[in-house]
Amino acid sequence: MPIIRVELLEGRTVDQKRALVKEVTEAFVRTCGGNPASLQVVISDVPAENWGNGGELMSDRKKS
């Protein structure tokens, strides 16, 4: 049972997440084979204040 974990900054809609899960599943099965029903996709929404890049919080970048 493969598990694909996706971490994103908060803000995507349920429809966007639904489409992402569908596309990731199809790409995995096309590339690696297997049964789509056995693939797990876990999406973690991360608040911008909990994500850092380049030495600064993403929430600080949005302010500038």
DSSP file (Angstrom, degrees, kcal/mol; ACC not computed):
  #  RESIDUE AA STRUCTURE BP1 BP2  ACC     N-H-->O    O-->H-N    N-H-->O    O-->H-N    TCO  KAPPA ALPHA  PHI   PSI    X-CA   Y-CA   Z-CA
    1    1 A M              0   0    0      0, 0.0    38,-0.1     0, 0.0     2,-0.0   0.000 360.0 360.0 360.0  94.7    0.0    0.0    0.0
    2    2 A P        -     0   0    0      0, 0.0    38,-2.8     0, 0.0     2,-0.4  -0.360 360.0-156.6 -65.1 145.5    2.0    3.0   -1.2
    3    3 A I  E     -a   40   0A   0     36,-0.2     2,-0.5    -2,-0.0    38,-0.2  -0.995   5.3-165.9-125.5 127.0    1.5    6.3    0.6
    4    4 A I  E     -a   41   0A   0     36,-3.0    38,-2.9    -2,-0.4     2,-0.5  -0.962   8.9-158.7-111.8 124.9    2.1    9.7   -1.0
    5    5 A R  E     -a   42   0A   0     -2,-0.5     2,-0.5    36,-0.2    38,-0.2  -0.888   6.7-170.7-107.3 132.3    2.3   12.6    1.3
    6    6 A V  E     -a   43   0A   0     36,-3.0    38,-3.0    -2,-0.5     2,-0.5  -0.985   4.3-164.1-124.1 124.0    1.8   16.2    0.1
    7    7 A E  E     +a   44   0A   0     -2,-0.5     2,-0.3    36,-0.2    38,-0.2  -0.940  18.4 169.8-109.9 127.1    2.5   19.2    2.2
    8    8 A L  E     -a   45   0A   0     36,-2.5    38,-3.2    -2,-0.5     2,-0.2  -0.938  39.9-102.7-132.5 151.5    1.0   22.5    1.0
    9    9 A L  E     -a   46   0A   0     -2,-0.3     3,-0.4    36,-0.2    36,-0.0  -0.519  56.8 -94.1 -65.8 144.7    0.5   25.9    2.4
   10   10 A E  S    S+     0   0    0     36,-1.9    -1,-0.1     1,-0.2    38,-0.0  -0.157  95.0  75.9 -56.3 153.5   -3.1   26.4    3.5
   11   11 A G        +     0   0    0      1,-0.4     2,-0.2    -3,-0.1    -1,-0.2   0.299  54.0 124.4 128.5  -9.4   -5.5   27.9    1.1
   12   12 A R        -     0   0    0     -3,-0.4    -1,-0.4     1,-0.1     2,-0.1  -0.542  57.1-122.0 -79.7 148.7   -6.4   25.3   -1.5
   13   13 A T     >  -     0   0    0     -2,-0.2     4,-2.2     1,-0.1     5,-0.2  -0.370  22.8-109.2 -81.8 165.6  -10.1   24.4   -2.0
   14   14 A V  H  > S+     0   0    0      1,-0.2     4,-2.7     2,-0.2     5,-0.2   0.888 121.4  54.9 -60.9 -39.0  -11.6   21.0   -1.6
   15   15 A D  H  > S+     0   0    0      2,-0.2     4,-2.2     1,-0.2    -1,-0.2   0.898 107.4  49.2 -63.0 -39.7  -12.0   20.9   -5.4
   16   16 A Q  H  > S+     0   0    0      2,-0.2     4,-2.3     1,-0.2    -1,-0.2   0.912 112.8  47.2 -64.6 -42.0   -8.3   21.6   -5.9
   17   17 A K  H  X S+     0   0    0     -4,-2.2     4,-2.6     2,-0.2    -2,-0.2   0.891 110.2  52.9 -66.6 -39.0   -7.4   18.9   -3.4
   18   18 A R  H  X S+     0   0    0     -4,-2.7     4,-2.0     1,-0.2    -2,-0.2   0.928 111.4  46.2 -60.2 -45.8   -9.8   16.4   -5.1
   19   19 A A  H  X S+     0   0    0     -4,-2.2     4,-2.7     2,-0.2    -2,-0.2   0.886 111.3  52.6 -65.5 -39.2   -8.2   17.1   -8.5
   20   20 A L  H  X S+     0   0    0     -4,-2.3     4,-3.0     2,-0.2     5,-0.3   0.933 108.9  49.0 -62.0 -46.8   -4.7   16.8   -7.0
   21   21 A V  H  X S+     0   0    0     -4,-2.6     4,-2.2     1,-0.2    -1,-0.2   0.908 113.0  48.3 -60.1 -42.4   -5.5   13.4   -5.4
   22   22 A K  H  X S+     0   0    0     -4,-2.0     4,-2.5    -5,-0.2    -2,-0.2   0.943 114.9  44.0 -63.1 -48.4   -6.9   12.2   -8.8
   23   23 A E  H  X S+     0   0    0     -4,-2.7     4,-2.6     2,-0.2    -2,-0.2   0.900 114.0  49.1 -66.7 -42.2   -3.9   13.4  -10.8
   24   24 A V  H  X S+     0   0    0     -4,-3.0     4,-2.5    -5,-0.2    -1,-0.2   0.921 112.6  48.9 -63.5 -43.0   -1.3   12.1   -8.3
   25   25 A T  H  X S+     0   0    0     -4,-2.2     4,-2.5    -5,-0.3     5,-0.2   0.941 112.7  46.8 -61.5 -48.1   -3.0    8.7   -8.2
   26   26 A E  H  X S+     0   0    0     -4,-2.5     4,-2.4     1,-0.2    -2,-0.2   0.900 113.1  49.3 -62.5 -41.1   -3.2    8.5  -12.0
   27   27 A A  H  X S+     0   0    0     -4,-2.6     4,-2.2     2,-0.2     5,-0.2   0.907 111.6  48.9 -65.5 -41.5    0.5    9.5  -12.4
   28   28 A F  H  X>S+     0   0    0     -4,-2.5     4,-3.7     2,-0.2     5,-0.7   0.949 113.9  44.9 -63.1 -48.4    1.7    7.0   -9.9
   29   29 A V  H  X5S+     0   0    0     -4,-2.5     4,-1.4     1,-0.2    -2,-0.2   0.895 114.1  49.9 -64.1 -40.1   -0.3    4.1  -11.4
   30   30 A R  H  <5S+     0   0    0     -4,-2.4    -1,-0.2    -5,-0.2    -2,-0.2   0.891 121.7  33.9 -64.2 -39.3    0.8    5.1  -14.9
   31   31 A T  H  <5S+     0   0    0     -4,-2.2    -2,-0.2    -5,-0.2    -3,-0.2   0.889 135.9  19.0 -84.4 -43.0    4.5    5.3  -13.8
   32   32 A C  H  <5S-     0   0    0     -4,-3.7    -3,-0.2    -5,-0.2    -2,-0.2   0.558  95.9-135.9-109.8 -12.0    4.8    2.6  -11.2
   33   33 A G     << +     0   0    0     -4,-1.4    -1,-0.2    -5,-0.7     2,-0.1  -0.299  47.3 114.7  82.0-173.5    1.8    0.4  -11.9
   34   34 A G  S    S-     0   0    0     -4,-0.1    -1,-0.1    -2,-0.1     3,-0.0  -0.403  70.4 -50.2 102.9-179.3   -0.4   -1.1   -9.2
   35   35 A N    >>  -     0   0    0     -2,-0.1     3,-2.1     1,-0.1     4,-0.5  -0.841  36.9-144.9 -98.3 121.6   -4.0   -0.7   -8.2
   36   36 A P  G >4 S+     0   0    0      0, 0.0     3,-1.2     0, 0.0    -1,-0.1   0.832  99.2  63.1 -54.6 -32.5   -5.3    2.8   -7.7
   37   37 A A  G 34 S+     0   0    0      1,-0.3    -3,-0.0    -3,-0.0    -2,-0.0   0.699 100.2  53.3 -67.8 -17.6   -7.5    1.6   -4.8
   38   38 A S  G <4 S+     0   0    0     -3,-2.1     2,-0.4     2,-0.0    -1,-0.3   0.545  87.9  97.3 -93.9  -6.7   -4.4    0.6   -2.9
   39   39 A L    <<  -     0   0    0     -3,-1.2     2,-0.4    -4,-0.5   -36,-0.2  -0.689  58.8-157.6 -87.4 130.6   -2.7    4.0   -3.2
   40   40 A Q  E     -a    3   0A   0    -38,-2.8   -36,-3.0    -2,-0.4     2,-0.5  -0.901   5.2-167.6-106.6 134.5   -3.1    6.4   -0.2
   41   41 A V  E     -a    4   0A   0     -2,-0.4     2,-0.5   -38,-0.2   -36,-0.2  -0.989   4.6-168.4-121.5 123.0   -2.6   10.2   -0.7
   42   42 A V  E     -a    5   0A   0    -38,-2.9   -36,-3.0    -2,-0.5     2,-0.5  -0.951   2.9-162.3-115.1 122.3   -2.3   12.3    2.5
   43   43 A I  E     -a    6   0A   0     -2,-0.5     2,-0.6   -38,-0.2   -36,-0.2  -0.904   1.9-165.8-105.7 127.0   -2.5   16.1    2.2
   44   44 A S  E     -a    7   0A   0    -38,-3.0   -36,-2.5    -2,-0.5     2,-0.6  -0.958   9.9-149.6-112.4 119.9   -1.3   18.2    5.1
   45   45 A D  E     -a    8   0A   0     -2,-0.6   -36,-0.2   -38,-0.2   -38,-0.1  -0.778  16.0-162.4 -85.4 124.6   -2.3   21.8    5.1
   46   46 A V  E     -a    9   0A   0    -38,-3.2   -36,-1.9    -2,-0.6     5,-0.1  -0.933  18.3-122.8-112.9 125.3    0.5   23.8    6.8
   47   47 A P    >   -     0   0    0      0, 0.0     3,-2.4     0, 0.0    11,-0.1  -0.366  24.9-119.5 -62.0 145.2   -0.2   27.4    8.1
   48   48 A A  G >  S+     0   0    0      1,-0.3    11,-1.3     2,-0.2     3,-1.2   0.789 113.8  60.8 -58.4 -29.3    2.2   29.9    6.5
   49   49 A E  G 3  S+     0   0    0      1,-0.2    -1,-0.3     9,-0.2     8,-0.0   0.578 103.3  52.1 -75.9  -6.8    3.5   30.8   10.0
   50   50 A N  G <  S+     0   0    0     -3,-2.4     2,-0.5     1,-0.0    -1,-0.2   0.214  98.3  76.8-108.2  13.0    4.7   27.1   10.3
   51   51 A W    <   -     0   0    0     -3,-1.2     7,-3.0    -4,-0.1     2,-0.4  -0.986  59.4-170.5-128.9 124.8    6.6   27.0    7.0
   52   52 A G  E     +B   57   0B   0     -2,-0.5     2,-0.3     5,-0.3     5,-0.2  -0.891   8.5 171.0-116.2 147.5   10.0   28.6    6.5
   53   53 A N  E >   +B   56   0B   0      3,-2.7     3,-1.2    -2,-0.4    -2,-0.0  -0.960  68.6   2.2-152.3 133.2   12.0   29.1    3.3
   54   54 A G  T 3  S-     0   0    0     -2,-0.3     3,-0.1     1,-0.2    -1,-0.0   0.790 130.6 -54.1  62.9  27.7   15.2   31.1    2.7
   55   55 A G  T 3  S+     0   0    0      1,-0.2     2,-0.3     0, 0.0    -1,-0.2   0.567 120.8  84.6  85.7   9.0   15.5   32.0    6.4
   56   56 A E  E <  S-B   53   0B   0     -3,-1.2    -3,-2.7     3,-0.0    -1,-0.2  -0.981  80.4-102.2-142.1 156.0   12.1   33.5    6.8
   57   57 A L  E >>  -B   52   0B   0     -2,-0.3     4,-1.5    -5,-0.2     3,-0.7  -0.481  26.4-129.6 -72.6 143.4    8.5   32.4    7.5
   58   58 A M  H 3> S+     0   0    0     -7,-3.0     4,-1.8   -10,-0.8    -9,-0.2   0.841 109.5  61.3 -61.0 -32.7    6.2   32.3    4.5
   59   59 A S  H 3> S+     0   0    0    -11,-1.3     4,-0.6    -8,-0.3    -1,-0.2   0.836 103.2  50.4 -64.7 -31.4    3.7   34.4    6.5
   60   60 A D  H <> S+     0   0    0     -3,-0.7     4,-0.8   -12,-0.2     3,-0.5   0.850 106.3  55.4 -73.2 -34.6    6.3   37.2    6.7
   61   61 A R  H >< S+     0   0    0     -4,-1.5     3,-0.8     1,-0.2    -2,-0.2   0.881 101.0  58.1 -64.0 -38.1    6.8   37.0    2.9
   62   62 A K  H 3< S+     0   0    0     -4,-1.8    -1,-0.2     1,-0.2    -2,-0.2   0.788 101.3  57.3 -63.9 -26.1    3.1   37.5    2.2
   63   63 A K  H 3<        0   0    0     -4,-0.6    -1,-0.2    -3,-0.5    -2,-0.2   0.762 360.0 360.0 -76.0 -25.5    3.3   40.8    4.1
   64   64 A S    <<        0   0    0     -3,-0.8    -1,-0.2    -4,-0.8    -2,-0.2   0.480 360.0 360.0 -92.7 360.0    6.0   42.3    1.9
